[in-house]
């Protein structure tokens, strides 16, 4: 199947293979893929973006990738994420790393259920 046909009929499987095999696509193909995923498969698109999703975050003039405050301001990001869990999808591993960073920096900020996940309570 040609890439154009694949994008038309099943953009999700194309994106999955593209990620698994680290396929390089040109900007035009990528823009079409993103457009199709965003319009037709918004849940998959949100999940696939993960920490690359742009968010409004205190201290930044314009939307920033969630990975930036996740890495540089873990406590503030954790507090934001607790209120916006449906907005940014994180893997289990990313959550555990965040909880560990928050616990190491400010243990009182971490919720009890998250402390239990990292065996701190």
N, C-alpha and C positions, 0 to 999 in steps of 0.2 A: 504494500500500500504506500502511496506517496505521502509525504509529510502533510501536504495540504489536505488530502483526503482524511488522514488520521486526525488532524486538528478539527476537521469538520464533524467527523463521526464520533470520536472519543478522545477529547482533549485530556481527560483525567489519566487514562492509561498512557498517553503520550508523555505527560508530565512525570508520571511515576517512572517510566523507562528512562526518560531524560535524566532524572536525578540518580537513579541506580547506576546507569552506565556513564554518568557525567558527560552526556552528549552536549556538544557546543552547537548553539543555533544562532543565526544572525538576529539582529535587532528586530527586523520585520516579523520574523516567525515568532520571536519571543513576545512581541507586543500583541500579536494575534492570539497566542496561547493565553496570555494574562487576561486579555479582554474576554475570551470565551469562558475561562475559568471563573472570572469575577462575575460575569452575567448569568451563566448557566449553572455553575457549581459553586456558589458562594461559601458553603460550609467547608468543602474540600479546600478552597482557596485560602480561607482563614486558617485552617489547620496547617496547610502547607507552608504558609508564611512564618508561623511561629514567632520567634523573637525578631524577625526581620520586619514585622508589621510596624508601620509608623504610628506613633501615639503623640498626643499632646501631653507634655510632662513639664512640671514646674521647673523653671530655670532655663528653659529653651524657648527661643522666639518662635520657632516653627516646629512642626511635627518631626520627631526623631525616631529612629529605629529603636524598638524596645530593648534591644541588646545593649544599647549605650548606657541607659540608667541601670539596667540589670547588672552590668559589669562595674560601673563606676560609683553607683549610689544604691547598693543592695537593700539597705534598710528602707529608704524612701520608696524604692521600686516595690519592695515587698508590701508596704502599706498601700500603695496605689493598686497593686495587683489584687490584693485581698478585696478591694472594692470593685475591681474590674476584671474578674477572672474569666468572664465570657468574652472579653475583648481580645486578649492575647493568649494563644495556645502555647503551653510549654510542655515539653516531654517530662516524664517522671524524673529522669536524670537531671534535667535543668531545674526542676523544682527542688530536688534534694540539695543540689549545689547552692541554690538560693537560700534555702532554710539553714544550711550549714554556715554560710557567710553571715546571715543575719544573726544567728546564734552566737557566732564568734565576736561580732561587733556590738550587738545590743540584744542580749538574751530575753529581756523583758518585752521586746517588741513582737516576739514570735508567739503565735497562738498555740494553745495547748495541743490541739490536734496535729499541728505541724511539728511540734517538739516530739510528739510520740512517733512520728514518721522517721525522725532521725535518731530515735532512742535516747533522747535527752530528758525524758520524764517518764 
